[in-house]
Amino acid sequence: MVLMCNILKPYPISLSYLRHMKKLILLFGILFSVKTVFGQGYKPVKIDNSVTISMPTGYTQKDTLGQHLYNATTNFGYMMAMAEPNAKNNKPLKKAKDLDNVFKDYVKGIQGQTPYSSAQNVRDTTVGTLKAKAFTLLIDDHSGSIQYKDFLLIYTTEATYTFVYGFPDIRKDMIKDEAKTYFGSIKLSSDLQRNDQYTDLHSSSSGLSTNNIIEISGGVLIVFIVIWVIFFRSRRNEFA
């Protein structure tokens, strides 16, 4: 009888064990639901006559004053693609540095429109033949909920394209493949070339930035010091 009572007696469960099980249940729930999302597949979406991107089925579309906006939600985060026509009197940019300045203004503008945000990992990239700007917008209002938005910006004389993949901090280790699939699906029309961004195509290779000059100067100085040390030691050995 004593043995039977011991068997029927509830086994004490710690609070940490319950928390661990809760995380596992949440993770398995996400993984099973993701199977459904990927089962639906991605569908090519024509943003305009020049750009196409793939989004999950069930995306929404909104057109306002020539602006084309597409949104989709997954179990990991959400996707947004937008094509916004530039002003009709917009003049073509002349040099690559002019395009860089446009990108800088866009990054500052996006950060300025989002409270408690900071642009991180701002970098140059390419999509097809076009130059683009990529960065991550970190949003932290110190309430315990941190959000991320991965941006990819493409500028042409006719239109500006903005692609976003947003996700919460809790899922940042899960979104890599999905985000890569999303941004990697951007396709450009063969008619869209680098001269649709700026006219002086040789400007990208002409001139050096301040960082380039510092790096080159530092490299030359190091080489000079190494050569001088080797020469000095060899001369000292000769007279030893």
C-alpha positions as CSV (number, residue, x, y, z in Angstrom):
1,M,0.0,0.0,0.0
2,V,2.8,2.4,0.8
3,L,4.4,1.6,-2.5
4,M,1.2,2.3,-4.3
5,C,0.8,5.7,-2.6
6,N,4.3,6.6,-3.6
7,I,3.6,5.8,-7.2
8,L,0.4,7.8,-7.2
9,K,2.0,10.8,-5.5
10,P,2.5,13.7,-7.9
11,Y,6.1,14.3,-8.9
12,P,7.2,17.8,-8.1
13,I,7.8,19.9,-11.3
14,S,10.1,22.9,-11.0
15,L,9.2,26.3,-12.5
16,S,12.3,26.3,-14.7
17,Y,11.1,22.9,-16.2
18,L,7.7,24.4,-17.0
19,R,9.3,27.4,-18.7
20,H,11.5,25.1,-20.7
21,M,8.6,22.9,-21.8
22,K,6.6,26.1,-22.8
23,K,9.5,27.2,-25.1
24,L,9.7,23.7,-26.7
25,I,5.9,23.7,-27.3
26,L,6.1,27.2,-28.8
27,L,9.0,26.2,-31.0
28,F,7.3,23.0,-32.3
29,G,4.2,25.0,-33.0
30,I,6.1,27.5,-35.1
31,L,7.9,24.7,-37.0
32,F,4.7,22.8,-37.8
33,S,3.0,26.0,-38.9
34,V,6.0,27.0,-41.1
35,K,5.5,23.7,-43.0
36,T,2.1,24.9,-44.0
37,V,3.5,28.3,-45.1
38,F,6.2,26.8,-47.3
39,G,3.6,24.3,-48.6
40,Q,1.7,27.3,-50.0
41,G,4.9,28.4,-51.9
42,Y,5.9,31.7,-53.2
43,K,4.3,33.5,-56.1
44,P,6.1,35.9,-58.5
45,V,4.6,39.4,-58.0
46,K,5.1,42.1,-60.7
47,I,5.8,45.3,-58.7
48,D,5.8,47.3,-62.0
49,N,7.0,46.8,-65.5
50,S,10.7,46.7,-64.3
51,V,10.8,44.8,-61.1
52,T,9.4,41.4,-59.9
53,I,9.7,39.7,-56.5
54,S,8.3,36.5,-55.1
55,M,5.9,36.6,-52.1
56,P,3.9,34.0,-50.2
57,T,0.4,33.4,-51.5
58,G,-2.2,35.5,-49.6
59,Y,-0.3,38.8,-50.0
60,T,-2.2,42.0,-50.1
61,Q,-1.9,44.8,-52.7
62,K,-2.6,48.5,-52.5
63,D,-2.1,51.1,-55.2
64,T,-2.3,54.8,-54.3
65,L,-1.4,57.7,-56.5
66,G,1.0,55.5,-58.6
67,Q,2.5,53.9,-55.6
68,H,2.4,50.1,-55.6
69,L,2.5,48.4,-52.1
70,Y,2.6,44.7,-51.4
71,N,2.5,43.0,-48.0
72,A,2.7,39.5,-46.8
73,T,2.8,37.9,-43.3
74,T,4.5,34.6,-42.4
75,N,5.0,32.7,-39.1
76,F,8.4,34.3,-38.7
77,G,7.8,37.9,-39.8
78,Y,6.4,40.0,-42.6
79,M,7.4,41.2,-46.0
80,M,6.8,44.5,-47.7
81,A,7.6,45.6,-51.3
82,M,7.0,49.1,-52.6
83,A,7.5,50.9,-55.8
84,E,7.2,54.7,-55.6
85,P,7.4,56.8,-58.8
86,N,9.8,59.7,-58.5
87,A,8.8,63.3,-59.4
88,K,8.1,63.8,-63.2
89,N,10.7,66.6,-63.3
90,N,13.3,64.4,-61.6
91,K,16.7,64.8,-63.2
92,P,19.0,61.9,-63.8
93,L,21.9,61.7,-61.3
94,K,25.4,62.4,-62.8
95,K,27.9,60.5,-60.7
96,A,28.0,57.4,-58.4
97,K,28.6,59.7,-55.4
98,D,25.2,61.4,-56.2
99,L,23.5,58.1,-55.9
100,D,25.3,57.5,-52.6
101,N,24.0,60.8,-51.3
102,V,20.4,59.8,-52.3
103,F,20.8,56.5,-50.4
104,K,22.1,58.3,-47.3
105,D,19.1,60.6,-47.3
106,Y,16.8,57.7,-47.6
107,V,18.4,55.8,-44.7
108,K,18.2,59.0,-42.6
109,G,14.6,59.6,-43.6
110,I,13.5,56.0,-42.7
111,Q,15.3,56.2,-39.4
112,G,13.8,59.6,-38.7
113,Q,10.2,58.3,-39.3
114,T,10.6,55.5,-36.8
115,P,10.9,56.4,-33.1
116,Y,13.5,54.6,-31.0
117,S,15.3,53.2,-34.1
118,S,18.9,53.1,-35.3
119,A,20.2,52.0,-38.7
120,Q,22.8,49.3,-38.4
121,N,25.1,47.4,-40.8
122,V,24.5,49.9,-43.6
123,R,26.3,48.6,-46.7
124,D,26.4,48.7,-50.5
125,T,25.2,45.8,-52.6
126,T,24.0,45.1,-56.1
127,V,20.8,43.7,-57.6
128,G,21.4,42.6,-61.1
129,T,23.2,45.5,-62.8
130,L,22.0,48.1,-60.3
131,K,23.6,49.5,-57.2
132,A,21.5,49.1,-54.0
133,K,21.7,49.9,-50.3
134,A,21.0,47.4,-47.5
135,F,20.7,48.0,-43.8
136,T,18.9,46.8,-40.7
137,L,16.7,49.1,-38.7
138,L,16.8,48.2,-35.0
139,I,13.7,49.4,-33.0
140,D,14.0,49.3,-29.2
141,D,11.6,51.4,-27.1
142,H,13.0,49.7,-23.9
143,S,9.7,48.0,-23.2
144,G,11.1,44.6,-23.7
145,S,10.0,44.2,-27.3
146,I,12.8,44.6,-29.8
147,Q,12.0,44.6,-33.5
148,Y,14.2,44.4,-36.6
149,K,13.5,45.5,-40.2
150,D,15.9,44.5,-43.0
151,F,15.8,47.0,-45.8
152,L,16.9,46.9,-49.4
153,L,16.7,50.1,-51.4
154,I,17.0,50.5,-55.2
155,Y,16.9,53.9,-56.8
156,T,16.3,54.7,-60.5
157,T,15.5,57.9,-62.3
158,E,11.9,56.8,-62.7
159,A,11.1,55.1,-59.4
160,T,12.4,54.1,-56.0
161,Y,12.0,50.6,-54.7
162,T,11.9,49.6,-51.0
163,F,11.9,46.0,-49.8
164,V,11.5,45.2,-46.1
165,Y,11.6,42.0,-44.1
166,G,10.5,42.6,-40.5
167,F,10.7,40.2,-37.5
168,P,10.8,40.3,-33.7
169,D,14.0,39.7,-31.8
170,I,12.8,36.3,-30.5
171,R,12.8,34.9,-34.1
172,K,16.1,36.4,-35.3
173,D,17.7,33.0,-35.4
174,M,14.9,31.5,-37.4
175,I,14.5,34.0,-40.3
176,K,17.7,33.6,-42.2
177,D,16.5,31.3,-44.9
178,E,13.2,33.0,-45.4
179,A,14.7,36.5,-45.6
180,K,17.4,35.2,-48.1
181,T,14.7,33.7,-50.2
182,Y,12.7,36.9,-50.2
183,F,15.5,39.3,-51.1
184,G,17.1,36.8,-53.5
185,S,13.9,36.6,-55.6
186,I,14.1,40.2,-56.8
187,K,14.3,40.2,-60.6
188,L,14.9,43.2,-62.8
189,S,13.9,43.8,-66.4
190,S,16.8,43.6,-68.9
191,D,15.9,47.2,-69.9
192,L,16.9,48.4,-66.4
193,Q,20.6,49.3,-66.4
194,R,23.1,51.2,-64.3
195,N,22.7,54.3,-66.5
196,D,19.1,54.4,-65.2
197,Q,20.6,55.4,-61.9
198,Y,23.4,57.8,-62.9
199,T,24.8,58.9,-66.3
200,D,28.6,58.9,-65.7
201,L,29.3,55.2,-65.4
202,H,33.0,55.8,-65.0
203,S,32.6,57.8,-61.9
204,S,32.2,54.7,-59.7
205,S,35.9,53.8,-60.3
206,S,37.2,57.4,-60.4
207,G,38.5,59.1,-57.2
208,L,39.1,57.6,-53.8
209,S,37.2,58.1,-50.6
210,T,38.8,59.3,-47.4
211,N,38.8,55.7,-46.0
212,N,40.4,54.4,-49.1
213,I,43.2,57.0,-49.0
214,I,43.8,56.2,-45.3
215,E,43.9,52.5,-45.9
216,I,46.3,52.8,-48.9
217,S,48.6,55.3,-47.0
218,G,48.7,53.0,-44.0
219,G,49.6,50.0,-46.2
220,V,52.4,51.9,-47.9
221,L,53.8,53.1,-44.6
222,I,53.8,49.5,-43.2
223,V,55.6,48.2,-46.3
224,F,58.2,51.0,-46.0
225,I,58.9,50.3,-42.4
226,V,59.3,46.6,-43.0
227,I,61.7,47.2,-45.9
228,W,63.7,49.8,-43.8
229,V,64.0,47.3,-40.9
230,I,65.3,44.5,-43.2
231,F,67.7,46.9,-44.8
232,F,69.0,48.2,-41.5
233,R,69.5,44.8,-40.0
234,S,71.4,43.6,-43.1
235,R,73.7,46.7,-43.0
236,R,74.3,46.1,-39.3
237,N,75.3,42.5,-39.9
238,E,77.7,43.6,-42.6
239,F,79.6,45.8,-40.2
240,A,79.4,43.4,-37.2
